[in-house]
Amino acid sequence: MSSNITLYSWTTPNGIKASITLEELGLPYKIEPIDISTNIQKEDWFLKINPNGRIPALTDGSQRVFESGSIMLYLADKYDTERKISYAPGTPEYIEQLSWVMFQMGGLGPMQGQANHFRLFAGVRSDYGIKRYTDETKRLYSVLDSRLKESPYLAGSKYTIADIANYSWVRSGPGALEIDLSEFPALKKWADEIGQRAAVQKGADVPHTGRTDADRAEFFKSARARIDGMDNSDKH
Ligand SMILES: N[C@@H](CCC(=O)N[C@@H](CS)C(=O)NCC(=O)O)C(=O)O
């Protein structure tokens, strides 16, 4: 099947969901790097592709697709005819896959995103905000851990877009929030295995910025130190 895909993205947990899915499907695509620190994603031309002004977004010919979950479902529905990384609509496994994609979109992404905000990026230090969202992230990890104790992958016996969606967030929990994944043994085993996949390693480096894991670790460390150096604003 022919495609004319352009991906607008950056190496963030939501961004790499789209690029890993494209790599797993072996689809050709053009990458438009959107460095979100420069706010290009708020410019008028980009808002025509994603009215929400965030990455990732994708165009396929004249079709625009925004929201990382919709992008994954769109790509799976249209291009995964061999069902390499998805279950067929109408099957019970498809509904399980959809449920775990929505779990990530409505739960893990927003909650871990807030934890990252309070722990790394906020303009004030709120110990309440850090605890609330880090605890909720860990609670969601325990839900994933329980599921992965009973099933090798989130939707069933096969690795799917549900795993890609959740893995893309879980992978950064240890570095950004100092979450010890060994507290969640089934989740850790699953994450370690997914992290070995060639398509995952390739997709997680899109667009290629040249930043290494050591650079990222250093960034997280100094971001946490900046927050730790402030007075806790909850007291005021
Ligand atoms: N629900 C959206 C969230 C997208 C999102 O929050 N993207 C972040 C990067 S992970 C972003 O673009 N941040 C820059 C901004 O908010 O301006 C999705 O899953 O696509």
PDBQT file of the ligand as one rigid body, heavy atoms in Angstrom, charges set to zero:
ROOT
HETATM    1  N1  LIG A 301      -2.472  13.923  24.287  1.00  0.00    +0.000 N 
HETATM    2  C1  LIG A 301      -1.412  14.373  23.414  1.00  0.00    +0.000 C 
HETATM    3  C2  LIG A 301      -0.334  15.021  24.235  1.00  0.00    +0.000 C 
HETATM    4  C3  LIG A 301       0.758  15.610  23.377  1.00  0.00    +0.000 C 
HETATM    5  C4  LIG A 301       1.790  16.350  24.205  1.00  0.00    +0.000 C 
HETATM    6  O1  LIG A 301       1.548  16.721  25.374  1.00  0.00    +0.000 OA
HETATM    7  N2  LIG A 301       2.960  16.582  23.591  1.00  0.00    +0.000 N 
HETATM    8  C5  LIG A 301       4.022  17.296  24.264  1.00  0.00    +0.000 C 
HETATM    9  C6  LIG A 301       5.347  16.555  24.099  1.00  0.00    +0.000 C 
HETATM   10  S1  LIG A 301       5.279  14.938  24.851  1.00  0.00    +0.000 SA
HETATM   11  C7  LIG A 301       4.182  18.665  23.626  1.00  0.00    +0.000 C 
HETATM   12  O2  LIG A 301       3.985  18.848  22.444  1.00  0.00    +0.000 OA
HETATM   13  N3  LIG A 301       4.533  19.651  24.455  1.00  0.00    +0.000 N 
HETATM   14  C8  LIG A 301       4.801  20.974  23.995  1.00  0.00    +0.000 C 
HETATM   15  C9  LIG A 301       3.699  21.945  24.310  1.00  0.00    +0.000 C 
HETATM   16  O3  LIG A 301       2.809  21.615  25.112  1.00  0.00    +0.000 OA
HETATM   17  O4  LIG A 301       3.721  23.041  23.766  1.00  0.00    +0.000 OA
HETATM   18  C10 LIG A 301      -0.868  13.194  22.609  1.00  0.00    +0.000 C 
HETATM   19  O5  LIG A 301      -0.862  12.085  23.160  1.00  0.00    +0.000 OA
HETATM   20  O6  LIG A 301      -0.474  13.379  21.447  1.00  0.00    +0.000 OA
ENDROOT
TORSDOF 0
